[in-house]
């Protein structure tokens, strides 16, 4: 909206002093021609804004002028929880609200506090995306967030872990950003006269379609999103790592455990003393035989699986097949 852009331009000049048309255009995500028109509109409305010509010139406000138009809108107030996280705020459709809210807060601060806040933002940056990884596409995140805000029931087409599609009618209770992956906690919508089911956790990226039913729901009394998430995350991690293995590791292999195994496997690893041959026994807990083969085969000769027998056989078979493949293509 133009009114928001005009206010943003005014607050940018108030907070940062002189800025060129190019700098303003980049901040406001518009053209320099639009900046010229907006500056003229502010001047016509009585705002003491003027342009300095020549090298080092730009727009600035008359010395001592400060606007008091710093009240937050509802959307801007919602966005404050994502201060320092512009990426997630943008994913939720709150990017522009957050930018304007931060400008308003800076404009309302005394000079000393504003300078301190600007130093902090210039020296600290949060990037939630892991190395060599692109965040999964979440086209339905913003409408899902709107349903969470407004307590409205949604119908979703959801892809389960085995790639089957299911249709669900859900009451979305909250969103969680874990690393760079979005999850949502939702309660299956109760059938008329049916009993209420406990909330479950879903990955936002697995939503194939979403429809806002327009129907409102009442949030469960006393529902605590952080507590619900902690309980589910602990249960999820515990349920996945149930295969206990016993292995022999070289010194190099022991150093590779935190690199080649999952974080939970590495954190729970138990090591015995070094043997005469320089290897040491270790107990590693992983998810399944398939995952064990995937992780352990990357160690090469730096690991030997002792137990259970089915893991030892599976790793041996995998390594033999790989060796046969390379022997067959040596020429």
Long-range contacts (C-beta under 8 A, 24 or more apart in sequence): 2-38, 4-96, 4-100, 5-30, 5-34, 5-38, 6-38, 6-41, 6-42, 7-69, 7-100, 8-99, 8-100, 8-103, 9-35, 9-38, 9-39, 9-42, 10-42, 10-47, 10-49, 10-61, 10-67, 10-69, 11-67, 11-70, 11-100, 11-103, 11-104, 11-106, 11-107, 12-103, 13-49, 13-59, 13-60, 13-61, 14-61, 14-65, 14-66, 14-67, 14-107, 15-103, 15-106, 15-107, 15-114, 15-118, 17-60, 18-52, 18-57, 18-58, 18-59, 18-60, 19-58, 19-59, 19-60, 20-57, 20-58, 20-59, 21-58, 21-59, 23-58, 24-59, 35-59, 66-107, 67-107, 69-104, 70-104, 70-105, 70-107, 70-108, 71-104, 72-101, 72-104, 73-97, 76-100, 76-101, 76-104, 77-101, 78-149, 84-121, 84-124, 84-126, 85-126, 85-128, 87-127, 87-128, 87-129, 88-128, 88-177, 91-138, 91-141, 91-142, 91-182, 92-141, 92-142, 92-145, 92-175, 93-142, 93-145, 93-146, 128-177, 128-179, 128-180, 129-180, 130-179, 130-180, 133-180, 135-180, 135-181, 136-181, 136-205, 137-205, 138-182, 138-204, 138-205, 138-207, 140-204, 140-207, 140-209, 140-210, 141-175, 141-182, 141-204, 143-210, 143-212, 144-172, 144-175, 144-184, 144-204, 144-207, 144-210, 145-175, 146-212, 147-172, 147-212, 148-172, 148-173, 148-174, 148-175, 148-184, 150-216, 151-216, 151-217, 151-218, 151-219, 152-212, 152-213, 152-214, 152-215, 152-216, 152-217, 153-189, 153-213, 153-215, 153-216, 153-217, 154-210, 154-211, 154-212, 154-213, 155-210, 155-211, 155-213, 156-207, 156-208, 156-209, 156-210, 156-211, 157-207, 157-208, 157-209, 157-210, 158-202, 158-206, 158-207, 158-208, 159-206, 159-207, 159-208, 160-206, 165-208, 169-213, 170-202, 171-217, 171-219, 173-199, 173-219, 173-220, 173-223, 173-225, 173-228, 174-225, 174-228, 174-229, 175-204, 176-201, 176-225, 176-229, 178-233, 181-205, 183-229, 185-225, 185-228, 185-229, 185-232, 187-220, 189-217, 196-220, 199-223, 199-228, 201-229, 201-232, 201-236, 237-264, 240-264, 240-287, 241-265, 241-268, 241-285, 241-286, 241-287, 242-285, 242-287, 243-285, 243-286, 243-287, 243-288, 243-289, 243-291, 243-292, 243-308, 243-311, 244-283, 244-284, 244-285, 244-308, 245-283, 245-284, 245-285, 245-286, 245-292, 245-305, 245-307, 245-308, 245-311, 246-281, 246-282, 246-283, 246-305, 246-306, 246-307, 247-281, 247-282, 247-283, 247-284, 247-296, 247-303, 247-304, 247-305, 247-306, 248-275, 248-279, 248-280, 248-281, 248-282, 248-303, 248-304, 248-306, 249-279, 249-280, 249-281, 249-282, 249-299, 249-302, 249-303, 250-278, 250-279, 250-301, 250-302, 250-303, 251-278, 252-302, 253-279, 253-299, 253-302, 253-303, 254-280, 254-282, 256-299, 256-302, 257-282, 257-284, 260-295, 260-298, 260-299, 261-286, 261-295, 262-286, 262-287, 262-291, 262-295, 265-295, 279-304, 281-306, 289-314, 293-318, 297-322
